[in-house]
Amino acid sequence: MSANLKKRHLVALALLLTAFAFDAFAGDSFQTKGFARFRWGHSGNVGTNTVLDHTDLVVAPEFWFKPSAEVAVMLQPQYDQMMGNEKDLHAVAMGSSAGGVDTGLGAHQAFVSYSPNDRYKLTMGRQVVSLGDELLFGEGGWADNGKALSGLRFDASHSMGSAHIFAMTIQENEPFPVASPYDRSLMGLYTTWKLAEEVKAFDVYYFMSKDPAGKAAGAGGTDISSMSVYGARIKAEKSGLDLRFEYTGEKNPNYVSAGGVLDTSGTQMNAELGYTMDGPMKIRVSGEYYDASKDFNQLLANTHKWLGENDLLGRRNISGMAGHVSVSPNADWTFSAAYYMFNRKDAAAAAFMTDGTTAIGLGSANAEKAIATEIDLGASYNVTKNMTFKVAYNITSYGNYIKNQNLFGGATKGTGAAIWTEISF
């Protein structure tokens, strides 16, 4: 093992030990919490023609220092590592081109917050932005590193609900580069309103995204893509029934679509109706419908949560239905099953992978809309109050859009499986 790798492991251990030591002696001014996950995963022919197996570890402690009632400082280092991928000197000796560098340890979140009272809070720094059901903004914690943004966020609560204003820099560019003179940024307003006891959430939002990589050809190359995003979300429950609906629209006057045509709009819609049966088994069944136009920008969506656990597709040029069933026979066990149907919304455009930008096949090569169907099966068991053991198995059967183009090495189906444990502390 390389000296650099050993140092990084020692740094991670020292951070944990220091946190617990401070927590023991510093009282309420210093607090710790966090989570760890150890996971084995398998993927076969899901978006590729290969079979992949891996084992990974994520440890993400949170260190909170509160020098006063109004001010808090939070640091969340995160160690994420795929087993056998340390890139140490032994790997170089075995013929690998990788140098002795381990990139497993970094700062996932680091921010300062100021709360003059219970109604207002200003957060400055790198932070997770999770809004609504994460159709547009989510941490995406299934991936090892997750998602976090750097910038400012202001939260305010009032008698009718709450408001969240944020301004984040996605990519910082130098002041005067030739190619990209502007930063890639994202700002917005997300409001939540209390309408009635049965309405658990009614949200209205507006965002603006500026991306120099999406600039149109303009005088001096200074035009940038300015996308406006607006939408609404509602969640309601009554007598065992639950409803979830969200609609998002986008306007982008400078965006040129994949077909070379100026396209000024994009939309997505997601709706789910569920019912939880009375009784000790806590059985819930639901049906879901979703679609997104061919040029919809999914921003920082959590696709693993809503578009199948095999992580094949993103929220772009997609439509389909899903059915969900979950059973909790007691407080410790939960079993779940889901069935998805994935189709292209527009037969002239391609399907897209989870990043929302990588095309799957050629849209013009096949008029078939059927992309795939997927079955997800899962079970979880609460070993202790702080430890959960989970298993999952997923099967994706490819439709004619993929099979007729002989994609993924001609595979007719893909499989995924995972066994993992999660620990909170």
TIGULUM-249058 format. One record per residue (C-alpha): x, y, z; chain; residue in three letters; residue number from 1. Coordinates in Angstrom, 2 decimals. Example, Ala and Ser with C-alpha at 12.3 -4.5 7.8 and 13.67 -1.06 7.14 Angstrom:
2
12.30; -4.50; 7.80; A; Ala; 1 .
13.67; -1.06; 7.14; A; Ser; 2 .
END
This chain:
425
0.00; 0.00; 0.00; A; Met; 1 .
1.37; 3.43; -0.93; A; Ser; 2 .
2.45; 5.95; 1.69; A; Ala; 3 .
-0.09; 8.42; 0.29; A; Asn; 4 .
-2.91; 5.91; 0.65; A; Leu; 5 .
-1.87; 5.07; 4.21; A; Lys; 6 .
-1.88; 8.76; 5.10; A; Lys; 7 .
-5.39; 9.21; 3.75; A; Arg; 8 .
-6.67; 6.24; 5.74; A; His; 9 .
-5.01; 7.63; 8.86; A; Leu; 10 .
-6.56; 11.05; 8.24; A; Val; 11 .
-10.03; 9.49; 7.96; A; Ala; 12 .
-9.51; 7.53; 11.18; A; Leu; 13 .
-8.13; 10.57; 12.99; A; Ala; 14 .
-11.16; 12.64; 11.99; A; Leu; 15 .
-13.52; 10.04; 13.42; A; Leu; 16 .
-11.59; 9.63; 16.66; A; Leu; 17 .
-11.28; 13.39; 17.12; A; Thr; 18 .
-15.01; 13.84; 16.56; A; Ala; 19 .
-15.93; 11.28; 19.18; A; Phe; 20 .
-13.40; 12.72; 21.61; A; Ala; 21 .
-14.79; 16.23; 21.24; A; Phe; 22 .
-18.32; 14.92; 21.50; A; Asp; 23 .
-17.48; 13.27; 24.79; A; Ala; 24 .
-15.92; 16.34; 26.40; A; Phe; 25 .
-17.31; 19.41; 24.63; A; Ala; 26 .
-21.00; 18.93; 25.45; A; Gly; 27 .
-23.73; 20.47; 23.33; A; Asp; 28 .
-21.36; 22.83; 21.47; A; Ser; 29 .
-19.96; 19.89; 19.47; A; Phe; 30 .
-22.15; 17.12; 18.05; A; Gln; 31 .
-21.61; 14.22; 15.68; A; Thr; 32 .
-23.81; 12.01; 13.55; A; Lys; 33 .
-23.60; 10.36; 10.13; A; Gly; 34 .
-23.93; 7.09; 8.28; A; Phe; 35 .
-21.89; 4.24; 6.82; A; Ala; 36 .
-22.73; 1.72; 4.10; A; Arg; 37 .
-21.00; -1.47; 3.00; A; Phe; 38 .
-22.40; -2.90; -0.25; A; Arg; 39 .
-21.85; -5.66; -2.77; A; Trp; 40 .
-23.40; -5.01; -6.17; A; Gly; 41 .
-23.85; -6.86; -9.45; A; His; 42 .
-24.79; -5.50; -12.87; A; Ser; 43 .
-25.13; -7.58; -16.02; A; Gly; 44 .
-25.85; -6.10; -19.46; A; Asn; 45 .
-27.57; -3.01; -18.02; A; Val; 46 .
-26.64; -0.37; -20.58; A; Gly; 47 .
-23.55; -2.39; -21.56; A; Thr; 48 .
-22.68; -5.85; -22.82; A; Asn; 49 .
-20.56; -6.72; -19.78; A; Thr; 50 .
-21.05; -8.23; -16.34; A; Val; 51 .
-19.74; -6.15; -13.45; A; Leu; 52 .
-19.39; -6.99; -9.76; A; Asp; 53 .
-18.07; -4.65; -7.09; A; His; 54 .
-17.92; -4.10; -3.34; A; Thr; 55 .
-17.79; -0.59; -1.94; A; Asp; 56 .
-17.70; 1.27; 1.34; A; Leu; 57 .
-19.03; 4.75; 2.20; A; Val; 58 .
-18.42; 6.44; 5.56; A; Val; 59 .
-19.85; 9.95; 5.99; A; Ala; 60 .
-19.67; 11.43; 9.50; A; Pro; 61 .
-21.09; 14.88; 10.23; A; Glu; 62 .
-19.26; 17.18; 12.64; A; Phe; 63 .
-21.36; 20.04; 14.01; A; Trp; 64 .
-19.76; 22.86; 15.98; A; Phe; 65 .
-22.14; 25.42; 17.52; A; Lys; 66 .
-20.27; 28.30; 19.16; A; Pro; 67 .
-23.58; 30.05; 19.87; A; Ser; 68 .
-27.31; 29.52; 19.50; A; Ala; 69 .
-27.33; 31.46; 16.21; A; Glu; 70 .
-24.22; 30.08; 14.46; A; Val; 71 .
-23.36; 26.54; 13.36; A; Ala; 72 .
-20.45; 25.11; 11.37; A; Val; 73 .
-20.81; 21.71; 9.72; A; Met; 74 .
-18.16; 19.52; 8.09; A; Leu; 75 .
-19.02; 16.21; 6.46; A; Gln; 76 .
-15.96; 14.41; 5.14; A; Pro; 77 .
-16.89; 11.39; 3.07; A; Gln; 78 .
-14.77; 8.35; 2.41; A; Tyr; 79 .
-16.04; 6.31; -0.53; A; Asp; 80 .
-13.97; 3.50; -1.94; A; Gln; 81 .
-14.52; 0.57; -4.26; A; Met; 82 .
-12.68; -2.40; -2.84; A; Met; 83 .
-9.52; -3.22; -4.79; A; Gly; 84 .
-9.50; 0.17; -6.49; A; Asn; 85 .
-7.03; 1.95; -4.20; A; Glu; 86 .
-4.55; 2.48; -7.08; A; Lys; 87 .
-1.62; 1.81; -4.79; A; Asp; 88 .
1.97; 0.93; -5.65; A; Leu; 89 .
1.10; -2.77; -5.76; A; His; 90 .
-1.33; -2.08; -8.60; A; Ala; 91 .
1.43; -0.26; -10.48; A; Val; 92 .
3.74; -3.21; -9.96; A; Ala; 93 .
1.09; -5.50; -11.42; A; Met; 94 .
1.05; -3.49; -14.63; A; Gly; 95 .
-1.61; -0.88; -13.93; A; Ser; 96 .
-1.10; 2.57; -15.41; A; Ser; 97 .
-2.64; 4.15; -12.32; A; Ala; 98 .
-0.35; 6.08; -10.01; A; Gly; 99 .
-0.31; 5.79; -6.23; A; Gly; 100 .
-3.23; 8.15; -5.63; A; Val; 101 .
-6.36; 7.34; -3.65; A; Asp; 102 .
-9.24; 9.76; -4.20; A; Thr; 103 .
-11.59; 8.16; -1.70; A; Gly; 104 .
-11.58; 10.93; 0.94; A; Leu; 105 .
-13.10; 14.35; 0.37; A; Gly; 106 .
-15.45; 16.96; 1.80; A; Ala; 107 .
-19.04; 16.14; 0.82; A; His; 108 .
-20.50; 19.08; 2.77; A; Gln; 109 .
-18.87; 22.04; 4.48; A; Ala; 110 .
-20.92; 25.10; 5.41; A; Phe; 111 .
-21.64; 27.82; 7.94; A; Val; 112 .
-25.23; 28.66; 8.93; A; Ser; 113 .
-26.68; 31.66; 10.73; A; Tyr; 114 .
-30.14; 31.56; 12.36; A; Ser; 115 .
-31.13; 34.76; 14.19; A; Pro; 116 .
-34.36; 32.99; 15.26; A; Asn; 117 .
-36.47; 29.91; 14.52; A; Asp; 118 .
-37.95; 31.43; 11.36; A; Arg; 119 .
-34.87; 32.36; 9.31; A; Tyr; 120 .
-31.63; 30.60; 8.40; A; Lys; 121 .
-28.81; 31.47; 6.00; A; Leu; 122 .
-26.50; 28.63; 4.90; A; Thr; 123 .
-23.21; 29.39; 3.12; A; Met; 124 .
-20.95; 26.75; 1.58; A; Gly; 125 .
-21.12; 23.28; 0.07; A; Arg; 126 .
-24.41; 21.58; 0.89; A; Gln; 127 .
-26.95; 18.99; -0.23; A; Val; 128 .
-30.01; 20.50; -1.91; A; Val; 129 .
-32.99; 18.14; -1.71; A; Ser; 130 .
-36.34; 19.57; -2.82; A; Leu; 131 .
-39.74; 17.89; -2.93; A; Gly; 132 .
-39.64; 14.29; -4.10; A; Asp; 133 .
-36.21; 14.80; -5.72; A; Glu; 134 .
-37.57; 14.69; -9.27; A; Leu; 135 .
-35.28; 17.66; -10.02; A; Leu; 136 .
-33.01; 18.02; -6.98; A; Phe; 137 .
-31.74; 15.14; -4.89; A; Gly; 138 .
-28.57; 13.88; -3.29; A; Glu; 139 .
-28.69; 10.61; -5.21; A; Gly; 140 .
-27.23; 8.72; -2.27; A; Gly; 141 .
-27.25; 5.35; -4.06; A; Trp; 142 .
-24.15; 6.48; -5.94; A; Ala; 143 .
-21.06; 6.41; -3.74; A; Asp; 144 .
-20.28; 10.13; -3.84; A; Asn; 145 .
-23.82; 11.63; -3.95; A; Gly; 146 .
-24.50; 15.21; -5.05; A; Lys; 147 .
-23.83; 18.51; -3.30; A; Ala; 148 .
-23.79; 22.13; -4.49; A; Leu; 149 .
-21.74; 25.16; -3.47; A; Ser; 150 .
-23.35; 28.51; -2.78; A; Gly; 151 .
-25.92; 30.28; -0.61; A; Leu; 152 .
-29.32; 29.16; 0.67; A; Arg; 153 .
-31.86; 31.16; 2.65; A; Phe; 154 .
-34.75; 29.41; 4.42; A; Asp; 155 .
-37.74; 31.24; 5.88; A; Ala; 156 .
-40.85; 29.86; 7.59; A; Ser; 157 .
-44.17; 31.59; 8.18; A; His; 158 .
-47.70; 30.77; 9.29; A; Ser; 159 .
-48.71; 29.65; 5.77; A; Met; 160 .
-45.64; 27.54; 5.00; A; Gly; 161 .
-42.01; 28.15; 4.04; A; Ser; 162 .
-39.76; 29.55; 1.32; A; Ala; 163 .
-36.29; 28.53; 0.18; A; His; 164 .
-34.07; 30.80; -1.92; A; Ile; 165 .
-30.74; 29.55; -3.24; A; Phe; 166 .
-27.92; 30.62; -5.55; A; Ala; 167 .
-25.40; 27.90; -6.42; A; Met; 168 .
-22.30; 27.84; -8.60; A; Thr; 169 .
-22.14; 24.56; -10.49; A; Ile; 170 .
-18.88; 25.34; -12.29; A; Gln; 171 .
-16.50; 28.21; -11.56; A; Glu; 172 .
-14.67; 29.56; -14.62; A; Asn; 173 .
-11.71; 31.93; -14.73; A; Glu; 174 .
-12.58; 35.62; -15.21; A; Pro; 175 .
-11.47; 35.87; -18.83; A; Phe; 176 .
-11.14; 32.50; -20.59; A; Pro; 177 .
-11.70; 32.54; -24.32; A; Val; 178 .
-14.14; 29.64; -24.49; A; Ala; 179 .
-16.36; 30.14; -21.43; A; Ser; 180 .
-16.39; 33.63; -19.93; A; Pro; 181 .
-19.32; 32.83; -17.63; A; Tyr; 182 .
-19.82; 30.54; -14.67; A; Asp; 183 .
-22.33; 27.73; -14.77; A; Arg; 184 .
-24.85; 28.64; -12.08; A; Ser; 185 .
-28.26; 27.75; -10.70; A; Leu; 186 .
-30.59; 29.89; -8.62; A; Met; 187 .
-34.19; 29.61; -7.59; A; Gly; 188 .
-37.15; 29.98; -5.26; A; Leu; 189 .
-39.01; 27.00; -3.80; A; Tyr; 190 .
-42.14; 27.65; -1.72; A; Thr; 191 .
-44.30; 25.31; 0.34; A; Thr; 192 .
-47.86; 26.20; 1.40; A; Trp; 193 .
-50.16; 24.76; 4.07; A; Lys; 194 .
-53.63; 24.50; 2.52; A; Leu; 195 .
-55.47; 21.87; 4.58; A; Ala; 196 .
-54.88; 18.99; 6.97; A; Glu; 197 .
-55.18; 16.44; 4.15; A; Glu; 198 .
-52.76; 18.34; 1.91; A; Val; 199 .
-49.32; 17.38; 3.17; A; Lys; 200 .
-47.51; 19.59; 0.65; A; Ala; 201 .
-48.38; 22.14; -1.98; A; Phe; 202 .
-45.20; 23.51; -3.56; A; Asp; 203 .
-44.63; 26.14; -6.24; A; Val; 204 .
-41.14; 26.81; -7.60; A; Tyr; 205 .
-39.12; 28.80; -10.10; A; Tyr; 206 .
-35.45; 28.27; -11.05; A; Phe; 207 .
-33.01; 29.84; -13.47; A; Met; 208 .
-30.03; 27.96; -14.87; A; Ser; 209 .
-27.14; 29.59; -16.73; A; Lys; 210 .
-24.80; 27.24; -18.56; A; Asp; 211 .
-21.93; 28.49; -20.75; A; Pro; 212 .
-21.59; 25.05; -22.32; A; Ala; 213 .
-25.08; 25.50; -23.78; A; Gly; 214 .
-24.45; 28.91; -25.31; A; Lys; 215 .
-25.73; 29.70; -28.77; A; Ala; 216 .
-23.47; 31.18; -31.42; A; Ala; 217 .
-23.57; 34.88; -30.72; A; Gly; 218 .
-21.54; 38.00; -31.33; A; Ala; 219 .
-18.16; 37.46; -29.75; A; Gly; 220 .
-19.31; 34.10; -28.43; A; Gly; 221 .
-20.86; 35.74; -25.38; A; Thr; 222 .
-24.42; 34.39; -25.57; A; Asp; 223 .
-25.22; 31.85; -22.88; A; Ile; 224 .
-28.09; 29.49; -22.41; A; Ser; 225 .
-30.53; 30.90; -19.84; A; Ser; 226 .
-33.10; 28.29; -18.90; A; Met; 227 .
-36.15; 29.11; -16.78; A; Ser; 228 .
-37.80; 26.29; -14.84; A; Val; 229 .
-41.23; 26.53; -13.22; A; Tyr; 230 .
-43.46; 23.95; -11.62; A; Gly; 231 .
-45.85; 22.80; -8.90; A; Ala; 232 .
-46.15; 19.75; -6.65; A; Arg; 233 .
-48.92; 18.44; -4.43; A; Ile; 234 .
-49.12; 15.57; -1.94; A; Lys; 235 .
-52.33; 14.63; -0.15; A; Ala; 236 .
-53.58; 11.83; 2.13; A; Glu; 237 .
-57.03; 10.86; 3.35; A; Lys; 238 .
-58.65; 7.63; 4.57; A; Ser; 239 .
-55.74; 5.45; 3.45; A; Gly; 240 .
-55.48; 7.07; 0.02; A; Leu; 241 .
-52.40; 9.08; -0.95; A; Asp; 242 .
-51.83; 11.26; -4.02; A; Leu; 243 .
-48.63; 12.69; -5.46; A; Arg; 244 .
-48.48; 14.93; -8.53; A; Phe; 245 .
-45.78; 17.19; -9.96; A; Glu; 246 .
-45.51; 19.15; -13.21; A; Tyr; 247 .
-42.46; 21.04; -14.48; A; Thr; 248 .
-42.05; 23.30; -17.48; A; Gly; 249 .
-38.87; 24.76; -18.97; A; Glu; 250 .
-38.15; 27.66; -21.30; A; Lys; 251 .
-34.77; 28.02; -22.97; A; Asn; 252 .
-34.58; 30.64; -25.74; A; Pro; 253 .
-30.99; 29.80; -26.69; A; Asn; 254 .
-31.11; 26.01; -26.66; A; Tyr; 255 .
-30.62; 23.99; -29.85; A; Val; 256 .
-32.00; 20.47; -29.58; A; Ser; 257 .
-30.25; 17.26; -30.60; A; Ala; 258 .
-31.96; 17.51; -33.99; A; Gly; 259 .
-30.48; 20.95; -34.67; A; Gly; 260 .
-33.81; 22.73; -34.23; A; Val; 261 .
-34.31; 25.67; -31.87; A; Leu; 262 .
-36.50; 24.32; -29.07; A; Asp; 263 .
-37.82; 26.67; -26.41; A; Thr; 264 .
-39.63; 24.28; -24.10; A; Ser; 265 .
-39.42; 21.08; -22.11; A; Gly; 266 .
-41.90; 19.44; -19.73; A; Thr; 267 .
-42.16; 16.58; -17.27; A; Gln; 268 .
-45.08; 15.17; -15.33; A; Met; 269 .
-45.21; 12.57; -12.57; A; Asn; 270 .
-48.34; 11.27; -10.82; A; Ala; 271 .
-48.94; 8.48; -8.31; A; Glu; 272 .
-52.08; 7.25; -6.54; A; Leu; 273 .
-51.70; 4.82; -3.65; A; Gly; 274 .
-53.71; 3.07; -0.98; A; Tyr; 275 .
-52.55; 1.74; 2.39; A; Thr; 276 .
-54.74; -1.03; 3.78; A; Met; 277 .
-55.84; -1.17; 7.40; A; Asp; 278 .
-54.29; -3.92; 9.47; A; Gly; 279 .
-51.01; -5.00; 11.02; A; Pro; 280 .
-49.33; -5.86; 7.67; A; Met; 281 .
-49.23; -2.23; 6.47; A; Lys; 282 .
-49.79; -3.20; 2.83; A; Ile; 283 .
-49.53; -0.32; 0.34; A; Arg; 284 .
-50.27; -0.54; -3.38; A; Val; 285 .
-49.89; 2.29; -5.90; A; Ser; 286 .
-49.94; 3.10; -9.59; A; Gly; 287 .
-47.75; 5.72; -11.24; A; Glu; 288 .
-47.55; 7.54; -14.56; A; Tyr; 289 .
-44.59; 9.65; -15.76; A; Tyr; 290 .
-43.37; 11.39; -18.89; A; Asp; 291 .
-40.72; 13.88; -19.95; A; Ala; 292 .
-40.23; 15.57; -23.33; A; Ser; 293 .
-37.28; 14.92; -25.64; A; Lys; 294 .
-35.40; 18.08; -24.62; A; Asp; 295 .
-36.25; 18.15; -20.92; A; Phe; 296 .
-33.30; 19.01; -18.67; A; Asn; 297 .
-33.57; 16.84; -15.55; A; Gln; 298 .
-31.14; 19.07; -13.58; A; Leu; 299 .
-29.98; 17.06; -10.51; A; Leu; 300 .
-32.74; 14.44; -10.47; A; Ala; 301 .
-32.63; 11.31; -8.31; A; Asn; 302 .
-33.40; 8.82; -11.09; A; Thr; 303 .
-32.59; 5.74; -8.99; A; His; 304 .
-35.47; 6.58; -6.67; A; Lys; 305 .
-38.15; 6.87; -9.38; A; Trp; 306 .
-37.01; 5.28; -12.67; A; Leu; 307 .
-35.95; 1.77; -11.71; A; Gly; 308 .
-33.15; 0.51; -9.52; A; Glu; 309 .
-31.14; -0.88; -12.44; A; Asn; 310 .
-30.28; 2.75; -13.32; A; Asp; 311 .
-30.75; 2.54; -17.06; A; Leu; 312 .
-32.78; 5.63; -17.98; A; Leu; 313 .
-32.92; 9.34; -17.20; A; Gly; 314 .
-35.89; 11.70; -17.08; A; Arg; 315 .
-35.79; 12.73; -20.74; A; Arg; 316 .
-37.84; 11.55; -23.76; A; Asn; 317 .
-39.54; 8.98; -21.62; A; Ile; 318 .
-43.09; 7.96; -20.75; A; Ser; 319 .
-44.47; 5.02; -18.90; A; Gly; 320 .
-46.33; 3.49; -16.01; A; Met; 321 .
-45.33; 1.70; -12.84; A; Ala; 322 .
-46.94; -0.36; -10.11; A; Gly; 323 .
-45.63; -0.61; -6.54; A; His; 324 .
-46.39; -2.94; -3.62; A; Val; 325 .
-44.85; -2.84; -0.15; A; Ser; 326 .
-45.57; -4.98; 2.92; A; Val; 327 .
-44.36; -4.37; 6.49; A; Ser; 328 .
-45.46; -7.33; 8.64; A; Pro; 329 .
-43.79; -5.78; 11.70; A; Asn; 330 .
-41.56; -2.87; 12.69; A; Ala; 331 .
-38.39; -4.65; 11.54; A; Asp; 332 .
-39.24; -6.18; 8.14; A; Trp; 333 .
-40.29; -4.52; 4.86; A; Thr; 334 .
-40.74; -6.24; 1.49; A; Phe; 335 .
-41.28; -4.39; -1.79; A; Ser; 336 .
-41.90; -5.04; -5.46; A; Ala; 337 .
-42.22; -2.70; -8.44; A; Ala; 338 .
-42.95; -3.09; -12.16; A; Tyr; 339 .
-42.02; -0.42; -14.73; A; Tyr; 340 .
-42.86; 0.11; -18.40; A; Met; 341 .
-40.46; 2.48; -20.20; A; Phe; 342 .
-41.29; 3.99; -23.59; A; Asn; 343 .
-39.99; 6.87; -25.68; A; Arg; 344 .
-42.31; 9.85; -25.64; A; Lys; 345 .
-41.10; 11.03; -29.06; A; Asp; 346 .
-40.34; 8.29; -31.62; A; Ala; 347 .
-38.05; 10.63; -33.60; A; Ala; 348 .
-35.60; 11.14; -30.70; A; Ala; 349 .
-33.34; 8.76; -28.81; A; Ala; 350 .
-33.75; 7.39; -25.31; A; Ala; 351 .
-31.27; 8.71; -22.72; A; Phe; 352 .
-29.29; 7.18; -19.88; A; Met; 353 .
-29.42; 8.28; -16.23; A; Thr; 354 .
-27.33; 11.42; -16.81; A; Asp; 355 .
-30.01; 12.75; -19.17; A; Gly; 356 .
-27.44; 13.56; -21.88; A; Thr; 357 .
-26.00; 10.23; -23.12; A; Thr; 358 .
-28.17; 8.89; -25.94; A; Ala; 359 .
-29.16; 5.23; -26.17; A; Ile; 360 .
-29.26; 4.28; -29.84; A; Gly; 361 .
-30.54; 6.42; -32.70; A; Leu; 362 .
-34.05; 7.74; -32.49; A; Gly; 363 .
-34.46; 7.88; -36.26; A; Ser; 364 .
-33.27; 4.29; -36.72; A; Ala; 365 .
-36.37; 2.66; -35.30; A; Asn; 366 .
-39.98; 3.73; -34.94; A; Ala; 367 .
-40.51; 1.41; -31.95; A; Glu; 368 .
-41.26; 3.26; -28.71; A; Lys; 369 .
-40.86; 0.37; -26.26; A; Ala; 370 .
-37.52; 0.74; -24.46; A; Ile; 371 .
-37.79; -1.79; -21.65; A; Ala; 372 .
-39.75; -3.21; -18.75; A; Thr; 373 .
-38.27; -3.71; -15.30; A; Glu; 374 .
-39.08; -5.69; -12.15; A; Ile; 375 .
-37.51; -4.60; -8.85; A; Asp; 376 .
-37.67; -6.79; -5.74; A; Leu; 377 .
-36.36; -5.77; -2.33; A; Gly; 378 .
-36.34; -6.58; 1.36; A; Ala; 379 .
-34.98; -4.77; 4.41; A; Ser; 380 .
-34.49; -5.82; 8.03; A; Tyr; 381 .
-33.75; -3.54; 10.98; A; Asn; 382 .
-31.02; -5.44; 12.81; A; Val; 383 .
-30.84; -2.78; 15.52; A; Thr; 384 .
-32.10; 0.78; 15.96; A; Lys; 385 .
-29.07; 2.04; 14.02; A; Asn; 386 .
-28.35; -0.81; 11.60; A; Met; 387 .
-30.39; -2.02; 8.60; A; Thr; 388 .
-29.68; -4.97; 6.30; A; Phe; 389 .
-31.07; -4.84; 2.75; A; Lys; 390 .
-31.16; -6.97; -0.41; A; Val; 391 .
-32.42; -6.17; -3.92; A; Ala; 392 .
-32.77; -8.03; -7.23; A; Tyr; 393 .
-33.78; -6.35; -10.49; A; Asn; 394 .
-34.52; -7.61; -14.02; A; Ile; 395 .
-34.75; -5.33; -17.07; A; Thr; 396 .
-36.20; -6.83; -20.25; A; Ser; 397 .
-35.35; -4.82; -23.36; A; Tyr; 398 .
-38.01; -3.73; -25.83; A; Gly; 399 .
-37.89; -3.55; -29.60; A; Asn; 400 .
-36.25; -0.10; -29.64; A; Tyr; 401 .
-33.11; -1.63; -28.12; A; Ile; 402 .
-33.32; -5.12; -29.63; A; Lys; 403 .
-33.92; -3.93; -33.21; A; Asn; 404 .
-30.76; -1.80; -33.06; A; Gln; 405 .
-28.75; -4.67; -31.51; A; Asn; 406 .
-27.70; -2.45; -28.62; A; Leu; 407 .
-25.86; -3.66; -25.48; A; Phe; 408 .
-24.18; -6.45; -27.41; A; Gly; 409 .
-27.49; -7.92; -28.51; A; Gly; 410 .
-28.60; -8.67; -24.95; A; Ala; 411 .
-32.32; -9.20; -24.45; A; Thr; 412 .
-32.26; -8.45; -20.73; A; Lys; 413 .
-30.12; -6.97; -17.97; A; Gly; 414 .
-29.91; -7.91; -14.31; A; Thr; 415 .
-28.88; -6.18; -11.13; A; Gly; 416 .
-28.47; -7.29; -7.53; A; Ala; 417 .
-27.21; -5.76; -4.31; A; Ala; 418 .
-26.67; -6.75; -0.69; A; Ile; 419 .
-25.79; -4.00; 1.76; A; Trp; 420 .
-25.93; -2.78; 5.30; A; Thr; 421 .
-26.50; 0.78; 6.45; A; Glu; 422 .
-25.48; 2.15; 9.84; A; Ile; 423 .
-26.55; 5.51; 11.24; A; Ser; 424 .
-24.81; 7.12; 14.19; A; Phe; 425 .
END
